């Protein structure tokens, strides 16, 4: 602060300030008024050893300009001249010239001590603070300290201290901080921009001033650490927040000392920061594959989590080799002597064979057992003697007690979104398996809503995101329904150390281009009339259900209405009823057959996906009528490897696949054209299907055709797909606005008439 004109020039005039507390009587219009104990200021001027009150006219030869400038400085720092307070009075003879806060606001009073007093002293003023002045502030030379120690009664919890060291004594300020945050609610009023600092009580007369912006950061960390209440302590799985806490406190203006358990702090920093030397992970000697750089980083990340007894989600884009990275991780554990128990891989029934082949191909030194089939229990007692056990979600549910009795080194859930329903038997059984380390593999950890992410983390690290109801209140409602960016950032920060996600665009730029094409198809004639008649009837039925039961109680009616409309768009033969049987022909099927014919003539090889197995049967009939050979894969296909081998071997150029049967676990790089016959709510499922062709190993550009009936429920579903995709991107990839849940307005849009 620059010296005001006059004060610097009048060297013989030195302003002297005394801070003390006294009672201020405030006339509120009633007979009694109100008494407020607040901070007072007495201002004197020292003229070469002679002191004079600022308002005393008796001493001559004074520098009036310097005195006025000093008064303006004091008033500019927030002091209020007593003479200007018409409705206030003080004790006669108290020697008061200024009042600091009429309302005795502790934060304003401490802000004066923290910011104004150092500036006045820097100007050469003499500042005296009474010993019993109740709003003294701790100076920046007083160090902060932080300490975290394991809870002796609960080894999976820790206690935290956060305070100041005064005269060699540590004063824990955490209780005062938590009380302040609890009483302040959302901190919006407490941390408004006009405040210079927030005061945290140290003792009867001293306070720690905290800048509002820093308190906001600090409160964010403390609220997450003490989600279970200030007296509960914090679970060890939230230890990475210690690193964020220290980063928040260590701003350079005040020293910070760590006096607690260094192991706990190092663990926190290690998890929060991730592997330091990802690229230095050496591929295991027995691996029969060359790891790409990003795959080495993935293996390093898995090793990093294991070394710190943490679990996580490998959420790489489909086609980037999550299976290979997992196999390399298991092989390292074997070669370094840690695989003294089996690694269990739980996968979809259709993918058991794929895991067997990949393990035999890439890690032939690992012994592998498959727990599946009618005679599986006969081999149960030998499972623990193998390096790897492959089983399925249905088997885990059926044999939960037997499998839970087998100690595991590593438990891997492949296509882990299979446990997104927390109450499903497979999810419950998977949580009971006994494993030192857990890993989820899923390119789509969030398909529809944030509750799916909670389910995965409840398997990986129970308690990290709180109980389900707590998570719903703290995260799902504010993020999904209100678009709360603060809660979104908090959730993202919480799960970031435990999710590794890379996209093909970022790590595999050598992949050929993927071209997305929306193919709009017009309905006409009887098919259009059928769509409108079903739409009108379904719309009325849904409205009646909502009126009687509300949105939540009308789910079945809503899904049934939308299903019928989607079926009409695909082919009237999918719809039951006399009116539908009278309609001949399907505009979309005709378009598909022409598109397939043209693509084959251009030398392309094609995957056709549909939600409806019956629709694939109709497509098959149409292709056969044109003399086009093809293979089909649905949930009813007895030997799924047979059509896969036929297509990959070039014995068929068209592959019809149901989205459920072929949306995961297939490597079909022989295809360069993907056709989605009908859209579905979940964009991740369609993306997975597309990436059966657009994945590592593909050498040709891939064209993706989405067949959409113009103006129909299909076209409107594209908007809902964008909402779901943005939700996943917002949490996993740090971007995109937060979507809202399906509303009655959304439903009205879905059931709107076809455009004329």
Secondary structure, DSSP 8 states (H G I E B T S, - for coil): ----TTTTT-TTEEEEEEEEEEEEEE--SSSS-EEEEEEEEEEEEEETTEEEETT---S-S--HHHHHHHHHHHHHTT-EEGGG-TTEEE-TTS---EES-TT--HHHHHHIIIIIHHHHHHTT-EEEE-TT-TTEE--TTS-EEEEEEE-SS-TTEEEEEEEEEETTEEEE-HHHHHHHHHHHTTSTTTT-TT-S-EEEE-SSSEEEEE-HHHHHHHHHHHHHHTTT-TTS-EEGGGTHHHHHHHHHH-SSSS-EEE-S-HHHHHHHHHHHH--S-GGG----TT--S---HHHHHHHHHHHHHHHTT--EEE---TTS-HHHHHHHHHHHHHHTT--SSEEEEEE-GGGHHHHHHHHHHH-TTS-EEEE-STTGGGGGGGGGGSSEEEEEHHHHHHTHHHHHTS-EEEEEETTGGGG-STTSHHHHHHHTS-EEEEEEE-S-S-SS-HHHHHHHHHHHSTTTT--HHHHIIIIIIIIIIT--HHHHHHHHHHHHTTEE---HHHH-TTS--EEEEEEEE---HHHHHHHHHHHHHHHHHHHHHHHHHTTGGGHHHHHHHHHHHHHHHH-GGGS-SHHHHT----HHHHHHHHHHHHHHHTT--EEEEES-HHHHHHHHHHHHHTT---EEE-TT-S-HHHHHHHHHTTS-SEEEEEHHHHSSS---TT--EEEESS--S-HHHHHHHHTTTSSTT--S-EEEEEEEETTSHHHHHHHHHHHHHHHHHHHHSS-S-------HHHHHHHT-----
